[in-house]
């Protein structure tokens, strides 16, 4: 049997490939931890602190916008010296229902998000030991199943990887334990060909850069961009007060619009 000799240059490339794989694995874990654990917890905290106020803000903004549009449509009739009838008022309401449907969708989504946050907040949290084990086993599964680390995954392994990610996202430690027990260790294939090693180095290097960009986007976006706010109780109270002041202004605006519409339509 012929022994395969790895020349020094190839050995250096092999070492570099090993380092890059480890770096990619670390970035995958950082990315998933940020996205599925840190950001999830930040979103829950944010919604518990501000969700009800934001729901009220969206609700009143929708009402104010509806009244403003209704008043504008009424002024069109007045400026044309046309009579405002009950039939016309019904047409306006139907028109506004259609035009403001996106506001209703946003309001419904806010209600769903708030229910989701309340539901999660009532579930027991993992203790530090459980979290450590949870992350460790997820790390093992990522190493075995992540498509960026294993370019020749079978369709069944890829499907299993997606199930593992879902379990991690939902904090299902029992399911992660089950998947961890079910995964059969696979021997890593050593690349002997220098050209193949270089191709793999290029592929992994590109994936590393993509992950770095993704991590930065996560940190610049909601809910991670609220992290500093949520760590400062004084800032939380200031933010709540600011939203309450906006709500007060909306209520005054709504009161004015309702009175004006009532004056115009009282003889309809």
ROPA-956002 format. One record per residue (C-alpha): residue in one letter; x, z, y. Coordinates in pm, whole numbers, padded with zeros to 5 digits, always signed. Example, Ala and Ser with C-alpha at 12.3 -4.5 7.8 and 13.67 -1.06 7.14 Angstrom:
ROPA-956002
A+01230+00780-00450;S+01367+00714-00106;
end
This chain:
ROPA-956002
X+00000+00000+00000;X+00142-00103+00336;X+00178+00174+00592;X+00052+00088+00941;X+00310+00167+01206;X+00189+00264+01551;X+00447+00155+01805;X+00530+00387+02099;X+00327+00186+02351;X+00023+00194+02126;X+00072+00566+02068;X+00077+00625+02445;X-00241+00421+02474;X-00394+00623+02193;X-00312+00945+02374;X-00463+00806+02693;X-00775+00701+02506;X-00811+01050+02362;X-00780+01204+02710;X-01035+00960+02853;X-01281+01036+02573;X-01250+01407+02643;X-01300+01343+03015;X-01606+01129+02948;X-01751+01394+02719;X-01699+01661+02986;X-01870+01442+03249;X-02163+01369+03017;X-02212+01743+02967;X-02182+01809+03341;X-02430+01532+03417;X-02686+01646+03160;X-02650+02012+03255;X-02704+01927+03622;X-02998+01698+03556;X-03182+01877+03277;X-03103+02244+03339;X-02978+02313+03692;X-03208+02065+03868;X-03505+02164+03655;X-03458+02530+03746;X-03406+02442+04114;X-03725+02236+04116;X-03921+02521+03957;X-03783+02767+04213;X-03853+02531+04504;X-04210+02465+04393;X-04279+02835+04344;X-04150+02907+04694;X-04292+02608+04883;X-04529+02422+04649;X-04852+02580+04773;X-04755+02533+05138;X-04656+02172+05077;X-04984+02111+04895;X-05170+02243+05199;X-04955+02028+05428;X-05027+01711+05226;X-05397+01796+05211;X-05424+01846+05588;X-05207+01542+05664;X-05444+01332+05455;X-05746+01477+05633;X-05594+01422+05978;X-05494+01066+05898;X-05842+00992+05765;X-06010+01132+06076;X-05771+00943+06305;X-05843+00613+06130;X-06215+00683+06138;X-06201+00752+06512;X-06007+00429+06570;X-06273+00231+06381;X-06547+00398+06584;X-06372+00308+06910;X-06368-00057+06799;X-06749-00049+06789;X-06769+00131+07122;X-06532-00115+07293;X-06750-00402+07168;X-07063-00228+07297;X-07201-00229+06943;X-07429+00039+06801;X-07284+00284+06549;X-07524+00297+06254;X-07541+00511+05940;X-07464+00199+05739;X-07146+00144+05939;X-07040+00507+05884;X-07087+00461+05507;X-06874+00143+05521;X-06601+00336+05705;X-06593+00608+05437;X-06565+00350+05157;X-06288+00169+05344;X-06095+00492+05401;X-06136+00596+05036;X-05962+00274+04936;X-05690+00281+05201;X-05595+00646+05150;X-05586+00644+04770;X-05205+00686+04775;X-05249+01013+04965;X-05482+01139+04691;X-05230+01040+04424;X-04959+01231+04610;X-05185+01535+04639;X-05270+01521+04268;X-04902+01489+04176;X-04817+01791+04391;X-05085+01992+04209;X-04945+01882+03871;X-04590+01972+03977;X-04704+02314+04091;X-04884+02378+03761;X-04571+02265+03575;X-04351+02504+03774;X-04587+02798+03721;X-04605+02721+03348;X-04225+02710+03314;X-04176+03024+03520;X-04392+03216+03272;X-04180+03112+02971;X-03902+03348+02860;X-03552+03251+02973;X-03257+03225+02737;X-03015+03515+02758;X-02647+03432+02835;X-02548+03433+02466;X-02832+03196+02375;X-02746+02965+02665;X-02382+02957+02558;X-02479+02865+02201;X-02736+02613+02329;X-02475+02432+02541;X-02210+02449+02269;X-02435+02289+02008;X-02554+02028+02255;X-02187+01948+02326;X-02130+01890+01952;X-02434+01664+01932;X-02327+01465+02237;X-01986+01408+02083;X-02146+01271+01767;X-02438+01076+01915;X-02380+00972+02277;X-02368+00588+02295;X-02088+00593+02554;X-01870+00792+02316;X-01975+00608+02001;X-02009+00237+02061;X-02112+00154+01701;X-02409+00387+01669;X-02686+00290+01432;X-03042+00249+01562;X-03146+00569+01381;X-02860+00767+01537;X-02951+00636+01881;X-03312+00739+01828;X-03192+01082+01720;X-02978+01107+02033;X-03285+01052+02255;X-03467+01326+02065;X-03170+01559+02118;X-03176+01488+02493;X-03550+01560+02508;X-03495+01891+02329;X-03217+01979+02573;X-03430+01885+02873;X-03709+02111+02751;X-03479+02400+02661;X-03588+02390+02295;X-03309+02595+02138;X-03472+02599+01793;X-03490+02219+01789;X-03128+02187+01905;X-03028+02425+01625;X-03220+02210+01376;X-03061+01885+01494;X-02720+02051+01489;X-02771+02156+01125;X-02896+01810+01027;X-02609+01608+01178;X-02350+01511+00918;X-01996+01500+01054;X-01860+01155+01087;X-01494+01067+01062;X-01366+00913+01381;X-01213+00575+01324;X-00859+00557+01461;X-00794+00237+01648;X-00464+00082+01540;X-00481-00244+01730;X-00339-00222+02082;X-00582-00481+02216;X-00880-00285+02079;X-00739+00034+02229;X-00708-00132+02569;X-01066-00259+02546;X-01190+00087+02459;X-00988+00239+02747;X-01151-00009+02986;X-01501+00059+02852;X-01467+00437+02872;X-01301+00422+03217;X-01597+00221+03348;X-01841+00472+03201;X-01648+00757+03360;X-01683+00597+03705;X-02055+00535+03651;X-02108+00898+03551;X-01917+01023+03855;X-02144+00815+04079;X-02453+00942+03899;X-02343+01305+03937;X-02288+01254+04311;X-02635+01100+04345;X-02787+01398+04167;X-02610+01639+04402;X-02727+01443+04707;X-03090+01427+04595;X-03389+01660+04553;X-03393+01923+04413;X-03016+01982+04410;X-03002+01928+04787;X-03220+02241+04820;X-02969+02459+04632;X-02817+02622+04944;X-03163+02682+05090;X-03287+02852+04773;X-02984+03082+04764;X-03059+03219+05114;X-03369+03438+05145;X-03359+03424+05524;X-03350+03044+05522;X-03640+03040+05275;X-03850+03247+05516;X-03747+03025+05810;X-03847+02714+05616;X-04183+02866+05524;X-04246+02959+05885;X-04163+02603+05994;X-04414+02458+05743;X-04678+02709+05854;X-04629+02602+06216;X-04677+02238+06119;X-04994+02335+05932;X-05125+02518+06242;X-05063+02206+06453;X-05244+01992+06196;X-05545+02225+06199;X-05570+02199+06578;X-05544+01822+06562;X-05811+01808+06293;X-06042+02029+06496;X-06010+01797+06797;X-06072+01482+06590;X-06376+01631+06417;X-06533+01729+06751;X-06467+01386+06900;X-06617+01207+06598;X-06919+01436+06607;X-06977+01353+06974;X-06960+00980+06908;X-07178+00976+06594;X-07442+01236+06678;X-07700+00967+06762;X-07624+00744+06463;
end
